[in-house]
Amino acid sequence: MKNLFDVMQLLKKYGTVIYTGDKQADLEMMEDEIRELYQLQFITAKEFASALLIIRGRKEDLS
């Protein structure tokens, strides 16, 4: 995974599309969904870590 689009495609693969119009809220929801996918063992530790780094980096950009 290289960017937020890749994270969104990963979520979409599991039937999750997030768009509320509020970028900060979208990122929070994406992080929650990624955590849940990892806890349910749908994604690997590498995918989990990569997705979180991308999401957190984007959160910093918005601050």
C-alpha positions in Angstrom: 0.0 0.0 0.0 1.3 3.4 -1.0 -1.5 5.9 -0.4 -4.9 6.5 1.0 -6.6 5.3 -2.3 -5.0 1.9 -1.7 -6.4 1.8 1.9 -9.8 2.7 0.5 -9.5 -0.1 -2.1 -8.6 -2.5 0.7 -11.7 -1.5 2.7 -13.8 -1.7 -0.5 -12.6 -5.2 -1.0 -14.4 -6.1 2.2 -17.5 -4.2 1.4 -16.8 -0.9 3.3 -17.1 2.5 1.6 -16.6 5.5 3.9 -17.5 9.0 2.8 -19.2 11.4 5.3 -17.9 14.6 3.8 -15.8 15.3 6.8 -12.2 14.2 6.0 -11.2 13.9 9.7 -14.2 11.7 10.5 -13.6 9.6 7.4 -10.0 8.9 8.5 -11.2 8.0 12.0 -13.8 5.5 10.6 -11.2 4.0 8.2 -8.8 3.5 11.1 -11.6 1.7 13.1 -12.5 -0.5 10.2 -8.8 -1.4 9.5 -8.5 -2.4 13.2 -11.6 -4.5 13.1 -10.4 -6.3 9.9 -7.1 -7.0 11.6 -8.7 -8.3 14.8 -10.9 -10.6 12.7 -7.8 -11.8 10.8 -9.0 -10.7 7.4 -5.8 -8.7 6.8 -2.2 -9.4 7.6 -0.1 -7.5 10.1 1.8 -5.9 7.3 -1.4 -4.6 5.7 -2.6 -3.4 9.1 0.6 -1.5 9.9 0.9 0.0 6.4 -2.7 1.2 6.4 -2.4 2.7 9.8 0.8 4.6 8.8 -1.0 6.0 5.8 -4.1 7.0 7.7 -2.1 8.6 10.5 0.1 10.5 8.0 -3.0 11.9 6.4 -4.4 12.9 9.8 -1.2 14.9 10.4 -1.6 16.6 7.1 -5.0 17.8 8.0 -3.9 19.2 11.4 
